[in-house]
Amino acid sequence: MLKQKTSKHSSSRKGSSSSQPTPGFLFIANKLVIHNPGRDDYLHLIPPSSPNYYRGEVPSKVMRYKNGEVSEAADWRWYRDASTLPASEGQLLRVDARGNCITDQYGQVYPAEEYKTFGVAACNPLLPIMVTEHDPLVTISNWELLRVFHPPSIPGLSQLSTITSTMGPGPGPLLHVAGRNPAWIPGLLPLTYKAPRRDAPHSAGLGGELPIVLGLMALNASPGSVMSNHSIDSVFLGHNRLWRHGAWTSPDAPRGHPPTASEDPKGFIVKVFSTQTTNTLLEKISTVLSGRGLLFEIDQMFDSLSLN
């Protein structure tokens, strides 16, 4: 049995993200395989709440985001046995060129620090996106409708959230975006999320919970066979990837959404990791999500696309 290598966490706070190097991160977007979907009050098919009603997951490659680009992180591998549910938490471990776990002289492995995990699912054309702030294969999940926080300090900025997400001052999150004419509808969010008011400010970008943003991107992968997740590469990796140079490039509706109300939901488990196990780096990522720094720069690129 491999032992986990632990490290001390720094609790010191340093300056804002604008004065420090841009943090990179690792992530996976594992395809959820549903065995027995649940139903809402109106009998729409939704993701099940119990781990026992899934068949497991189909892992993606481990990917690294750095300086506006996504690449395969072949030196990391996701380890979890999801054949028996509920599953374990799993680990993202450092591996050598042969795919073997790297250990120190005491047999301890080098896990990446998990930042956040979300389940993200598209159910049918009649429903908004559903999310859960947990790994649905590990514990009972409270799937809820994806909401959008509108920070008053940045008119037109849409921050993806749940009811329990950490948000700044302002009213509660809503079921529509903050700004009009966003370039990422319907590419990332369905048309049902359009701002209802004609006098809404012009869209200032999309941010919020990082795993949710990545999950919406993952839903652009074509479904493929049930136990395959290779099509996720077309979203994040390769010459024709949809997210490149920090910009979302597809104006089309996602191919991974169920086309009818009779089909099972399609979803992903998205996990974001830091390779530096310090509170400082996780704070920097959190700052980025609040609209200052990396993701806000990406958000501006979303809206700079000329999509007619």
GIJOMO-V840233 format. One record per backbone hydrogen bond with DSSP energy under -1.0 kcal/mol. NH is the residue of the N-H (numbers start at 1). CO is the residue of the C=O. If there is no record, write none. Layout:
# GIJOMO-V840233
nh: <NH:NH>
co: <CO:CO>
This chain:
# GIJOMO-V840233
nh: <3:5:19:25:26:27:28:30:31:32:33:35:36:38:40:43:46:53:54:55:58:63:64:65:66:69:71:73:76:77:79:87:91:93:94:95:96:99:102:104:107:109:112:113:115:116:118:119:120:121:122:127:130:131:132:138:139:141:144:146:147:148:149:154:157:158:159:160:161:174:177:180:185:188:189:193:194:200:203:204:207:209:213:214:215:216:217:218:219:220:221:228:232:233:234:235:236:237:241:243:244:246:247:249:256:266:268:269:270:271:272:273:274:278:282:283:284:285:286:287:288:289:291:292:297:298:299:300:301:302:303:305:307>
co: <107:109:16:65:273:63:271:269:58:267:56:53:53:46:44:40:38:50:51:33:31:27:71:25:69:66:64:62:73:93:91:137:79:77:110:75:100:96:94:108:104:3:92:274:272:272:270:132:268:130:266:124:121:144:119:135:135:49:131:129:161:174:159:151:154:205:149:207:147:148:193:201:182:184:184:190:191:197:180:156:158:160:209:210:211:212:213:214:215:217:218:225:229:230:231:232:232:233:238:235:247:68:244:242:219:122:120:30:118:28:116:26:113:276:278:279:280:281:282:283:284:285:288:287:293:294:295:296:297:298:299:302:305>
